[in-house]
Amino acid sequence: MIAWTIYITFVGAVLLLLSPRAFARWIALLTTIVALALDLIELVRTPIADLAHFTTIVRVPWVLALGINYHLAIDGVSLTMVLVTGISAVSTVLFSWDVKERQNEFFFWLLLVVAGCYGVFLSADLFLFFAFYELVIVPKYFLIAVFGSTNKEYGAMKLTLYSFFGGIFVFVGILAAYVAAGTLDLNQLSQFQFSPQLQSWAFPALFLGFAVLAGIWPLHTWAPTGHAAAPTAGSMLLAGIVMKLGSYAGLRVAMNLFPQGFQMWGKWIVLLGVIGIVYAAAVALRQRDLKFVIGYSSVSHMGFVMFGLAAATALSVSGAVLQMFSHGVIAALLFAVAGRMIYRRTHTRELDVLSGMNLSRALPFGCIHVARVKAILLWRGEVNSSVAGRPGGPRSGLE
């Protein structure tokens, strides 16, 4: 049933091109709500034991000559990411309710991003995975370049170029895995014994390519620029869903296929993650634009995800997944507060100007609760990610 989240979202995007302008936002909202409902139904009806394995839900031959199948599967990690996609999608549409210009086109690109993300999180065929992964790039560009604000062409192009740069490394790694194993099925590839020589260079190629989209230091500079240039909905999607594609792909593909390569390069991932945490947090403290503050803090928080994945214990990986979920929800809401609530009322994002305003009267009290939830959820995810990676911390057989 959860496979229908992809189909319904694509159908909703097509309907937006054919429907009158007056129905655009209602079609987008109905589409995202139905998809989220399917996610919740899947969460309730799936036994916990079944989520321990990457279980096939759809498998149909696609390109037989190359061994490519339309193969979708789900486990606990992918279901978590699907849930955060559904939550972020609904909230993004709601906070974009007052978009007046080119509504059909706006929500069309928005739903394409959401559909591509659903596809990535559910794909069990490496070619299908890569196709959905790259599909997200095009609508991201148009959302920012057409509907953005501050340096929107520069921000859109920078994000796109970084994404394509990472995609080149990902494609090389996928091609190497396919040539060596003769299959693109992720379950079969995870059981295949790749040579240490291949893993020594294929793992960093794959992981680095994916990590670009996760905002890993020093390939993170697209993120704050893209967040600042994007419209409120674009920033919510980037922080809430798109950045999670990179970290999820690093775990699902790179670490799962090339465990020996991970052992060779894991300590460097820890180093880059820690540098990203400290560096991005320090830079965030120096920013005067509210969107740049949230953008750099997102890079810092994603550093905890990288650190948790690199620790490779049951607790640290669980913490990394929790961090992806909590950051996905809260970062999206923070950008909504910055763009929809603060900027729309004050017409500025400059902290020096905002500090002189009495925002307690201009803003709903709900903003305070967003900050409280952010502190609780992110603290729990960061603690799990960092404590499990310390000497003497909980360990597991994943090492």
C-alpha positions in Angstrom: 0.0 0.0 0.0 2.8 2.4 0.8 4.0 2.2 -2.8 1.0 4.3 -3.7 2.6 7.3 -2.0 4.8 7.6 -5.1 2.0 7.1 -7.6 -0.5 9.4 -5.9 2.0 12.2 -5.6 3.0 11.9 -9.3 -0.7 11.8 -10.3 -1.3 14.9 -8.2 1.5 16.7 -9.9 0.1 15.8 -13.4 -3.4 17.0 -12.3 -1.9 20.4 -11.3 -0.9 20.9 -14.9 -4.5 20.2 -16.1 -6.6 21.8 -13.5 -7.8 25.4 -13.1 -5.7 27.7 -10.9 -8.4 27.9 -8.2 -8.0 24.2 -7.4 -4.2 24.0 -7.4 -3.5 24.3 -3.7 -6.4 22.0 -2.8 -5.1 19.3 -5.1 -1.6 19.7 -3.6 -3.0 19.5 0.0 -5.3 16.5 -0.7 -2.4 14.7 -2.4 0.0 15.2 0.4 -2.6 14.3 3.1 -3.6 11.1 1.3 0.1 10.1 1.0 0.7 10.9 4.7 -2.4 8.8 5.6 -0.9 5.9 3.7 2.3 6.3 5.6 0.5 6.2 8.9 -1.5 3.2 7.9 1.7 1.3 7.0 3.2 2.3 10.3 0.3 0.9 12.3 -0.3 -2.3 10.3 3.3 -3.4 9.9 4.6 -5.6 12.7 7.8 -4.4 14.3 9.6 -7.6 13.5 9.0 -7.1 9.8 10.7 -3.7 9.9 14.0 -5.4 10.8 14.5 -6.5 7.2 14.3 -4.7 3.9 11.1 -6.4 2.8 9.9 -6.3 -0.8 6.6 -4.7 -1.5 6.7 -4.4 -5.3 8.9 -6.2 -7.8 8.3 -6.0 -11.5 10.7 -6.7 -14.3 11.7 -3.4 -16.1 14.8 -3.7 -18.3 15.5 -7.4 -18.5 18.6 -7.0 -20.7 20.4 -5.1 -17.9 18.7 -6.9 -15.0 16.8 -3.7 -13.9 13.6 -4.2 -11.9 11.0 -1.9 -10.6 11.7 -3.0 -7.1 10.4 -1.3 -3.9 11.0 -2.4 -0.4 10.7 -1.1 3.2 12.2 -1.5 6.6 12.3 0.6 9.8 14.8 3.2 8.4 13.0 3.8 5.2 9.6 3.9 6.9 10.9 6.6 9.2 12.1 8.6 6.3 8.8 8.1 4.4 7.0 9.5 7.5 9.1 12.6 7.7 8.6 13.1 4.0 4.8 13.0 4.5 4.8 15.3 7.5 7.1 17.8 5.8 5.1 17.7 2.5 1.8 18.5 4.3 3.3 21.3 6.3 5.0 22.7 3.2 1.7 23.0 1.3 -0.1 24.5 4.3 2.6 27.2 4.7 2.5 27.9 1.0 -1.3 28.5 1.0 -1.0 32.2 0.1 1.2 31.7 -3.0 -0.5 33.8 -5.6 1.6 33.7 -8.7 1.8 30.6 -10.9 0.2 28.4 -8.3 -0.1 25.4 -10.6 3.5 25.5 -11.6 4.7 26.1 -8.0 2.8 23.1 -6.5 3.7 21.0 -9.5 7.4 21.3 -8.8 6.8 20.9 -5.1 5.0 17.6 -5.6 7.7 16.3 -8.0 10.3 16.9 -5.2 8.1 15.0 -2.8 7.5 12.1 -5.2 11.2 11.8 -6.0 12.0 11.6 -2.3 9.3 8.9 -1.7 10.9 7.0 -4.5 14.4 7.2 -3.1 13.3 6.0 0.4 11.4 3.0 -1.0 13.7 1.9 -3.9 15.4 -1.5 -3.7 16.9 -1.4 -7.2 20.1 0.7 -7.5 19.2 2.0 -10.9 15.7 3.0 -9.8 17.2 4.5 -6.6 19.6 6.7 -8.7 16.8 7.7 -11.1 14.6 9.0 -8.3 17.7 10.6 -6.6 18.5 12.6 -9.7 14.9 13.4 -10.4 14.8 15.6 -7.3 17.4 17.9 -8.8 15.3 19.4 -11.6 12.2 20.6 -9.6 14.6 21.8 -6.8 16.2 24.1 -9.4 12.9 25.6 -10.7 11.5 26.1 -7.2 14.4 28.3 -6.3 15.2 29.9 -9.6 11.6 30.8 -10.4 10.0 31.4 -7.0 13.0 32.3 -4.8 14.2 35.7 -3.6 17.8 36.5 -2.5 20.2 35.7 -5.3 17.8 33.0 -6.5 19.6 32.2 -9.8 22.9 31.9 -8.0 21.5 29.8 -5.2 19.6 27.5 -7.6 22.6 27.0 -9.9 25.0 26.4 -7.0 22.7 23.7 -5.5 22.3 22.1 -8.9 26.0 22.0 -9.7 26.9 20.6 -6.3 24.2 17.9 -6.8 25.4 16.9 -10.2 29.0 16.9 -8.9 28.0 14.4 -6.2 25.9 12.5 -8.8 29.0 11.8 -10.9 30.7 10.0 -8.0 27.5 8.2 -7.2 27.2 7.0 -10.8 30.8 5.8 -10.8 30.3 3.8 -7.6 27.0 2.3 -8.9 28.7 1.3 -12.2 31.5 -0.4 -10.3 29.1 -2.3 -8.1 27.1 -3.5 -11.1 30.1 -4.6 -13.2 31.5 -6.5 -10.2 28.3 -8.2 -9.0 26.2 -8.3 -12.2 23.0 -7.1 -10.4 21.4 -3.9 -9.3 19.2 -5.4 -6.6 20.2 -3.9 -3.2 19.4 -7.0 -1.3 21.6 -9.2 -3.5 24.3 -6.5 -3.6 24.4 -6.4 0.2 25.2 -10.2 0.2 27.9 -10.0 -2.5 31.5 -10.1 -1.4 33.2 -7.2 -3.2 37.0 -7.3 -3.3 38.9 -5.1 -0.8 40.6 -3.3 -3.6 37.2 -2.3 -5.1 35.8 -1.3 -1.8 38.8 0.9 -1.0 37.8 3.4 -3.7 34.2 2.6 -4.5 33.0 3.3 -0.9 34.5 6.8 -0.7 33.2 7.6 -4.2 29.7 6.5 -3.3 29.6 8.0 0.2 31.2 11.3 -0.8 28.8 11.6 -3.7 25.8 11.1 -1.4 27.2 13.2 1.4 27.3 16.3 -0.8 23.5 16.4 -0.5 23.7 15.8 3.2 25.8 19.0 3.5 29.0 17.3 4.7 32.0 19.7 5.3 33.6 21.1 3.2 31.0 20.5 0.5 28.3 22.2 2.4 28.3 25.7 1.1 25.3 25.1 -1.3 23.0 24.5 1.7 23.0 27.9 3.4 23.0 29.7 0.1 20.2 27.5 -1.3 18.1 27.9 1.9 18.4 31.7 1.8 17.6 31.9 -1.9 14.6 29.5 -1.8 11.0 30.4 -1.1 9.7 29.2 2.3 8.4 26.0 0.8 11.8 25.4 -1.0 13.7 25.9 2.3 11.3 23.6 4.1 11.8 20.8 1.5 15.5 21.2 1.4 16.0 21.0 5.1 13.2 18.7 5.9 13.6 16.0 3.2 16.3 16.6 0.5 19.3 16.8 2.9 18.1 13.5 4.3 18.4 11.8 0.9 22.2 12.0 1.2 22.5 10.6 4.7 20.0 7.9 4.0 21.7 6.9 0.7 25.1 6.8 2.5 23.7 4.3 5.0 21.5 2.3 2.6 23.9 2.0 -0.3 27.5 2.9 0.5 27.8 1.4 4.0 25.6 -1.6 3.3 27.4 -2.6 0.0 31.0 -1.9 1.0 31.5 -2.6 4.7 35.2 -3.2 4.3 35.6 0.1 2.6 33.6 1.7 5.4 36.1 0.2 7.9 38.9 1.8 5.9 37.4 5.3 5.7 35.1 5.4 8.7 37.5 7.5 10.8 37.6 10.2 8.1 33.8 10.4 8.1 33.9 11.0 11.9 36.5 13.7 11.4 34.5 15.5 8.7 31.4 15.1 10.7 33.0 16.7 13.8 34.5 19.5 11.8 31.1 20.2 10.2 29.4 20.3 13.7 31.8 22.8 15.1 32.5 24.9 12.0 28.9 25.3 10.9 27.8 26.1 14.4 30.5 28.7 14.8 29.6 30.3 11.4 25.9 30.2 12.3 26.6 32.3 15.4 28.2 35.0 13.2 25.3 35.3 10.7 22.9 38.3 10.7 20.3 36.8 8.3 17.9 34.5 10.1 17.7 32.1 7.2 21.5 31.8 7.1 21.5 31.0 10.8 19.0 28.2 10.3 20.9 27.0 7.2 24.2 26.7 8.9 22.7 25.2 12.0 21.2 22.5 9.7 24.6 21.7 8.4 25.9 21.4 12.0 23.0 19.1 12.9 23.7 16.9 9.9 27.2 16.6 11.1 25.8 14.6 14.1 24.1 12.3 11.6 27.4 11.7 9.8 29.1 11.1 13.2 26.4 8.7 14.3 26.5 6.7 11.1 30.3 6.5 11.2 30.2 5.1 14.8 28.3 2.1 13.3 26.8 0.9 16.5 23.1 0.0 16.9 22.6 2.9 19.3 24.5 5.5 17.2 22.8 4.5 13.9 19.4 4.7 15.7 20.4 8.1 17.0 21.4 9.2 13.5 18.0 8.1 12.1 16.2 9.8 15.0 18.2 12.9 14.3 17.3 12.8 10.6 13.6 12.5 11.5 13.6 15.2 14.2 15.7 17.6 12.2 13.6 17.0 9.2 10.4 18.0 11.0 11.9 20.8 13.1 14.1 22.4 10.5 11.1 22.6 8.1 9.1 24.3 10.8 11.9 26.7 11.6 12.1 27.9 8.0 8.3 28.2 8.0 8.6 30.4 11.1 11.4 32.5 9.5 9.7 32.9 6.2 5.9 32.7 6.7 5.6 34.1 10.2 8.5 36.5 10.8 9.3 37.8 7.3 5.7 38.2 6.3 5.0 40.4 9.3 8.3 42.3 9.6 9.6 42.3 5.9 13.1 41.6 7.2 15.3 38.7 8.2 18.1 40.8 9.7 18.6 39.9 13.3 19.8 43.4 14.2 16.5 44.8 13.0 14.4 42.0 14.5 16.1 42.4 17.9 14.6 45.9 18.2 11.0 44.7 17.5 8.5 43.4 20.0 7.9 40.1 18.3 6.1 38.6 21.2 3.0 40.5 20.0 3.5 40.0 16.3 4.1 36.2 16.4 1.8 33.4 17.5 2.8 31.7 20.8 3.2 28.5 18.8 6.7 29.6 17.8 7.8 29.1 21.4 6.6 25.5 21.4 8.4 24.8 18.1 11.6 25.9 19.8 10.9 23.7 22.8 10.2 20.6 20.6 13.3 21.3 18.6 15.4 21.4 21.7 14.0 18.1 23.0 14.0 16.1 19.8 17.4 17.2 18.5 19.0 16.8 21.9 17.9 13.2 22.1 19.1 12.4 18.5 22.5 14.1 19.1 23.0 12.4 22.4 22.4 8.9 20.9 24.7 9.8 17.9 27.5 11.1 20.0 27.5 9.0 23.2 27.5 5.7 21.2 30.6 6.7 19.3 32.7 7.6 22.4 35.2 5.1 23.8 33.3 3.1 26.4 30.0 3.9 24.8 27.5 1.2 23.9 28.8 -1.1 21.2 27.2 -3.6 18.9 27.9 -6.3 16.3 27.5 -3.7 13.5 31.2 -2.8 13.8 
